[in-house]
């Protein structure tokens, strides 16, 4: 590809394919990320870009929500950044646009948090029902 510099000289730029490394997300416990500080900061940086979160908007609450999303990804076996961002896009499409006073990250965080609570309640309910069946059979 050719170019003209500030002095009017013509030059050529060699084009090389850009290699991107797929970063593996690390496992976590209970919705909290256990990444090392450097890995965590890299992943947070990528999520901040994805959600268009500037430094002025990066509050402790936003950090907590982003870490929760990273924890959710690890807990659900999502191994690469590409797969993770793809899953986020699918969820955002499923949930639709956030309301006027709602952020994209806040909407996803609330959805995943409620979904996790719902799954936990369903497990407890199922165990309770199975326990009741055993008592009736006796």
Backbone as JSON, one array per atom type, in Angstrom:
{
  "sequence": "XXXXXXXXXXXXXXXXXXXXXXXXXXXXXXXXXXXXXXXXXXXXXXXXXXXXXXXXXXXXXXXXXXXXXXXXXXXXXXXXXXXXXXXXXXXXXXXXXXXXXXXXXXXXXXXXXXXXXXXXXXXXXXXXXXXXXXXXXX",
  "N": [[0.86, -1.16, 0.0], [0.59, 2.23, -0.8], [1.86, 5.48, 0.23], [2.0, 9.01, 0.99], [4.35, 11.05, 2.45], [4.86, 13.81, 4.81], [6.69, 15.43, 3.51], [6.2, 15.09, 0.88], [7.21, 12.86, -0.35], [6.94, 9.64, -1.84], [6.06, 6.44, -0.6], [6.13, 2.98, 0.43], [4.09, 0.76, 2.28], [4.48, -2.16, 4.0], [2.25, -4.78, 4.11], [1.15, -6.83, 6.68], [-0.35, -9.72, 8.07], [-2.39, -9.38, 10.97], [-1.86, -10.88, 13.98], [-3.87, -12.25, 16.42], [-4.02, -13.07, 19.75], [-5.91, -15.46, 21.36], [-7.09, -15.06, 24.44], [-7.26, -17.07, 27.26], [-9.89, -17.37, 29.51], [-9.87, -17.42, 33.03], [-10.85, -19.83, 35.6], [-13.32, -19.33, 38.21], [-14.78, -18.51, 41.43], [-18.01, -18.45, 42.71], [-19.09, -16.19, 41.2], [-17.19, -14.2, 41.39], [-14.16, -12.97, 40.1], [-11.05, -14.72, 39.84], [-8.71, -13.99, 38.65], [-5.26, -13.21, 38.01], [-3.78, -10.06, 38.96], [-2.71, -8.69, 36.71], [-3.8, -10.11, 34.49], [-6.47, -9.75, 35.11], [-6.75, -6.96, 34.91], [-6.22, -6.63, 32.19], [-8.37, -8.03, 31.03], [-10.49, -6.54, 32.12], [-9.97, -4.11, 30.89], [-10.5, -4.75, 28.22], [-13.25, -5.31, 28.4], [-14.15, -2.81, 29.24], [-13.69, -1.36, 26.92], [-15.46, -2.7, 25.2], [-17.95, -2.11, 26.35], [-17.83, 0.57, 26.17], [-16.84, 2.23, 28.3], [-15.58, 4.91, 29.93], [-12.71, 6.26, 31.74], [-13.65, 8.08, 33.65], [-16.17, 7.1, 34.13], [-15.73, 4.68, 35.28], [-16.51, 3.25, 37.93], [-16.4, 1.86, 41.32], [-18.67, 0.22, 41.48], [-19.22, -0.38, 38.77], [-16.88, -1.77, 38.2], [-17.24, -3.99, 39.88], [-19.46, -5.14, 38.6], [-18.37, -5.77, 36.08], [-16.4, -7.63, 36.84], [-18.08, -9.58, 37.82], [-19.29, -10.43, 35.44], [-17.03, -11.54, 34.17], [-16.54, -13.62, 35.96], [-18.9, -15.09, 35.63], [-18.55, -15.96, 32.99], [-16.31, -17.65, 33.21], [-17.33, -19.56, 34.96], [-19.22, -20.73, 33.37], [-17.79, -22.07, 31.49], [-16.7, -20.66, 29.35], [-14.07, -20.06, 27.36], [-12.44, -18.35, 25.75], [-11.72, -14.92, 24.88], [-13.0, -14.02, 22.58], [-15.2, -15.81, 22.35], [-16.49, -15.13, 24.69], [-17.18, -12.4, 24.32], [-18.88, -12.76, 22.18], [-20.97, -14.23, 23.37], [-21.9, -12.27, 25.15], [-22.9, -10.39, 23.31], [-24.99, -11.89, 22.16], [-26.66, -12.18, 24.4], [-27.27, -9.49, 24.91], [-28.7, -8.89, 22.6], [-30.88, -10.59, 22.94], [-32.01, -9.49, 25.27], [-32.64, -6.95, 24.48], [-32.63, -3.35, 23.9], [-31.32, -1.23, 26.48], [-33.24, 0.66, 28.9], [-33.86, 4.23, 29.15], [-32.57, 5.21, 31.5], [-30.8, 3.19, 32.1], [-27.84, 1.19, 31.95], [-25.88, -0.67, 29.54], [-24.12, -2.56, 30.65], [-25.12, -2.68, 33.26], [-27.65, -3.73, 32.8], [-27.09, -6.31, 31.75], [-25.67, -7.37, 33.93], [-27.64, -7.35, 35.96], [-29.51, -9.11, 34.82], [-28.01, -11.56, 34.62], [-27.38, -11.94, 37.3], [-29.93, -12.25, 38.47], [-30.74, -14.5, 37.05], [-28.91, -16.42, 37.99], [-29.66, -16.48, 40.7], [-32.26, -17.44, 40.39], [-31.78, -20.0, 39.32], [-30.52, -21.16, 41.52], [-32.58, -21.12, 43.41], [-34.41, -22.79, 42.09], [-32.98, -25.22, 42.21], [-32.99, -25.67, 44.99], [-35.74, -25.86, 45.38], [-36.34, -28.1, 43.84], [-34.89, -30.06, 45.24], [-36.29, -29.95, 47.65], [-38.84, -30.78, 46.82], [-38.26, -33.41, 46.0], [-37.49, -34.47, 48.44], [-39.92, -34.38, 49.76], [-41.37, -36.26, 48.3], [-40.13, -38.63, 49.05], [-40.89, -38.79, 51.72], [-43.66, -39.14, 51.49], [-43.82, -41.65, 50.3], [-43.06, -43.35, 52.3]],
  "CA": [[0.0, 0.0, 0.0], [1.42, 3.41, -0.91], [1.52, 6.65, 1.03], [2.8, 10.21, 0.76], [4.66, 11.63, 3.76], [4.69, 15.27, 4.93], [7.62, 16.11, 2.6], [5.75, 14.83, -0.48], [7.83, 11.65, -0.87], [6.1, 8.45, -1.91], [6.63, 5.28, 0.07], [5.31, 1.77, 0.46], [3.91, 0.13, 3.58], [4.33, -3.59, 3.87], [1.08, -5.26, 4.86], [1.33, -8.13, 7.32], [-1.57, -10.08, 8.83], [-2.34, -9.15, 12.41], [-2.16, -12.09, 14.74], [-4.47, -11.97, 17.72], [-3.97, -14.2, 20.67], [-7.14, -15.67, 22.11], [-6.74, -15.17, 25.85], [-8.14, -17.98, 27.97], [-10.42, -16.84, 30.76], [-9.55, -18.31, 34.14], [-11.99, -20.2, 36.42], [-13.63, -18.45, 39.34], [-15.66, -19.03, 42.46], [-19.14, -17.65, 43.16], [-19.34, -14.93, 40.52], [-16.07, -13.28, 41.56], [-13.03, -13.38, 39.28], [-9.82, -14.98, 40.57], [-7.6, -13.74, 37.74], [-4.18, -12.43, 38.6], [-4.04, -8.64, 38.77], [-2.44, -8.27, 35.34], [-4.82, -10.69, 33.63], [-7.74, -9.1, 35.45], [-6.74, -5.61, 34.35], [-6.32, -6.77, 30.74], [-9.76, -8.39, 30.72], [-11.33, -5.38, 32.44], [-9.73, -3.13, 29.84], [-11.24, -5.19, 27.03], [-14.68, -5.11, 28.67], [-14.41, -1.37, 29.25], [-13.79, -0.98, 25.51], [-16.68, -3.29, 24.65], [-19.1, -1.38, 26.87], [-17.56, 2.0, 25.99], [-16.77, 2.82, 29.64], [-14.41, 5.76, 30.09], [-12.12, 6.27, 33.08], [-14.51, 8.85, 34.56], [-17.35, 6.29, 34.41], [-15.31, 3.4, 35.85], [-16.71, 3.32, 39.37], [-16.3, 0.55, 41.97], [-19.86, -0.58, 41.12], [-19.0, -0.88, 37.4], [-15.82, -2.78, 38.33], [-17.88, -5.17, 40.45], [-20.3, -5.73, 37.56], [-17.49, -6.36, 35.07], [-15.8, -8.82, 37.44], [-19.14, -10.58, 37.88], [-19.41, -10.98, 34.09], [-15.88, -12.42, 33.96], [-16.78, -14.82, 36.77], [-19.97, -15.85, 34.97], [-17.97, -16.59, 31.81], [-15.47, -18.76, 33.66], [-18.21, -20.56, 35.57], [-19.97, -21.38, 32.3], [-16.88, -22.75, 30.58], [-16.33, -19.84, 28.21], [-12.62, -20.07, 27.5], [-11.71, -17.31, 25.04], [-12.3, -13.58, 24.87], [-13.92, -13.96, 21.44], [-16.43, -16.52, 22.72], [-17.12, -14.35, 25.76], [-17.83, -11.22, 23.72], [-19.98, -13.27, 21.36], [-22.07, -14.55, 24.3], [-22.45, -11.0, 25.62], [-23.69, -9.83, 22.22], [-26.22, -12.68, 22.07], [-27.53, -11.81, 25.53], [-27.75, -8.12, 24.71], [-29.73, -8.96, 21.56], [-32.03, -11.24, 23.57], [-32.61, -8.59, 26.26], [-33.06, -5.7, 23.85], [-31.96, -2.12, 24.31], [-31.62, -0.79, 27.85], [-34.1, 1.83, 28.99], [-33.17, 5.5, 29.17], [-31.71, 5.38, 32.69], [-30.15, 1.91, 32.34], [-26.64, 0.98, 31.13], [-25.77, -2.01, 28.96], [-23.47, -3.43, 31.63], [-26.06, -2.84, 34.36], [-28.74, -4.61, 32.36], [-26.55, -7.67, 31.7], [-25.34, -7.77, 35.3], [-28.88, -7.65, 36.66], [-30.08, -10.31, 34.22], [-27.24, -12.74, 35.01], [-27.51, -12.11, 38.75], [-31.26, -12.81, 38.71], [-30.76, -15.85, 36.49], [-28.18, -17.27, 38.93], [-30.51, -16.65, 41.88], [-33.38, -18.28, 39.97], [-31.28, -21.37, 39.22], [-30.28, -21.63, 42.88], [-33.9, -21.36, 44.01], [-34.96, -23.99, 41.45], [-32.28, -26.38, 42.78], [-33.51, -25.87, 46.34], [-37.13, -26.29, 45.24], [-36.3, -29.47, 43.35], [-34.46, -30.9, 46.37], [-37.39, -29.95, 48.61], [-39.9, -31.63, 46.27], [-37.8, -34.79, 46.05], [-37.53, -34.84, 49.84], [-41.32, -34.59, 50.08], [-41.8, -37.52, 47.69], [-39.62, -39.73, 49.87], [-41.69, -38.88, 52.94], [-44.98, -39.68, 51.14], [-43.69, -43.06, 49.96], [-42.79, -44.12, 53.52]],
  "C": [[0.91, 1.23, 0.0], [0.95, 4.53, -0.01], [2.4, 7.81, 0.59], [3.05, 10.83, 2.11], [4.55, 13.15, 3.7], [5.63, 16.05, 4.01], [7.24, 15.89, 1.15], [6.37, 13.59, -1.09], [6.84, 10.49, -0.84], [6.81, 7.29, -1.22], [5.66, 4.11, 0.01], [5.26, 1.23, 1.89], [3.69, -1.36, 3.33], [3.16, -4.05, 4.73], [1.38, -6.65, 5.38], [0.04, -8.46, 8.06], [-1.36, -9.85, 10.32], [-2.73, -10.43, 13.11], [-2.71, -11.69, 16.1], [-4.43, -13.23, 18.55], [-5.31, -14.28, 21.39], [-6.76, -15.94, 23.55], [-7.75, -16.1, 26.52], [-8.58, -17.33, 29.27], [-10.18, -17.87, 31.85], [-10.82, -18.65, 34.94], [-12.15, -19.28, 37.63], [-14.51, -19.17, 40.35], [-16.77, -18.02, 42.74], [-19.33, -16.3, 42.5], [-18.24, -13.9, 40.68], [-14.89, -13.82, 40.76], [-11.82, -13.66, 40.17], [-8.6, -14.83, 39.66], [-6.49, -13.01, 38.48], [-4.4, -10.97, 38.24], [-3.79, -8.22, 37.33], [-3.49, -8.82, 34.39], [-6.16, -10.0, 33.85], [-7.81, -7.72, 34.82], [-6.86, -5.65, 32.83], [-7.76, -7.07, 30.35], [-10.7, -7.23, 31.02], [-11.19, -4.31, 31.37], [-10.5, -3.48, 28.57], [-12.75, -4.99, 27.22], [-15.05, -3.64, 28.7], [-14.53, -0.85, 27.82], [-15.12, -1.46, 24.92], [-17.92, -2.5, 25.08], [-18.94, 0.14, 26.76], [-17.59, 2.75, 27.33], [-15.47, 3.6, 29.75], [-13.9, 5.72, 31.52], [-13.0, 7.02, 34.09], [-15.74, 8.04, 34.98], [-17.02, 4.99, 35.14], [-15.32, 3.46, 37.38], [-16.5, 1.94, 40.0], [-17.5, -0.36, 41.64], [-19.71, -1.17, 39.72], [-17.93, -1.97, 37.43], [-16.4, -4.08, 38.86], [-18.72, -5.9, 39.4], [-19.47, -6.42, 36.48], [-16.84, -7.64, 35.59], [-16.83, -9.95, 37.55], [-19.31, -11.24, 36.51], [-18.25, -11.93, 33.78], [-16.05, -13.73, 34.73], [-17.84, -15.7, 36.15], [-19.4, -16.61, 33.78], [-17.15, -17.81, 32.21], [-16.31, -19.9, 34.21], [-18.97, -21.36, 34.51], [-19.08, -21.96, 31.21], [-16.51, -21.96, 29.34], [-14.84, -19.57, 28.33], [-11.91, -18.89, 26.85], [-12.46, -15.98, 25.08], [-13.33, -13.45, 23.74], [-15.25, -14.63, 21.75], [-17.21, -15.73, 23.76], [-17.86, -13.15, 25.17], [-19.01, -11.63, 22.83], [-21.2, -13.6, 22.23], [-22.72, -13.27, 24.84], [-23.34, -10.37, 24.56], [-25.02, -10.55, 22.08], [-27.19, -12.31, 23.18], [-28.11, -10.42, 25.35], [-28.86, -8.1, 23.66], [-31.01, -9.54, 22.14], [-32.78, -10.28, 24.5], [-33.15, -7.3, 25.64], [-32.31, -4.5, 24.41], [-32.3, -1.76, 25.75], [-32.52, 0.44, 27.82], [-33.24, 3.08, 29.14], [-32.18, 5.63, 30.32], [-30.92, 4.12, 33.03], [-28.92, 1.78, 31.43], [-26.65, -0.45, 30.58], [-25.18, -2.98, 29.98], [-24.41, -3.7, 32.8], [-27.17, -3.81, 34.03], [-28.26, -6.07, 32.32], [-26.26, -8.21, 33.09], [-26.62, -8.18, 36.05], [-29.51, -8.94, 36.14], [-29.35, -11.57, 34.69], [-27.33, -13.01, 36.5], [-28.86, -12.75, 39.09], [-31.37, -14.24, 38.19], [-30.05, -16.83, 37.43], [-29.01, -17.53, 40.19], [-31.68, -17.58, 41.57], [-32.95, -19.75, 39.89], [-31.04, -21.97, 40.6], [-31.6, -21.97, 43.58], [-34.53, -22.61, 43.42], [-34.29, -25.26, 41.95], [-32.83, -26.7, 44.16], [-34.94, -26.4, 46.29], [-37.19, -27.75, 44.8], [-35.9, -30.44, 44.47], [-35.58, -31.03, 47.4], [-38.5, -30.88, 48.13], [-39.51, -33.1, 46.32], [-37.82, -35.31, 47.48], [-38.96, -35.14, 50.27], [-41.86, -35.88, 49.5], [-41.35, -38.71, 48.52], [-40.44, -39.89, 51.13], [-43.05, -39.47, 52.65], [-44.93, -41.17, 50.85], [-43.52, -43.93, 51.21], [-44.04, -44.48, 54.23]]
}
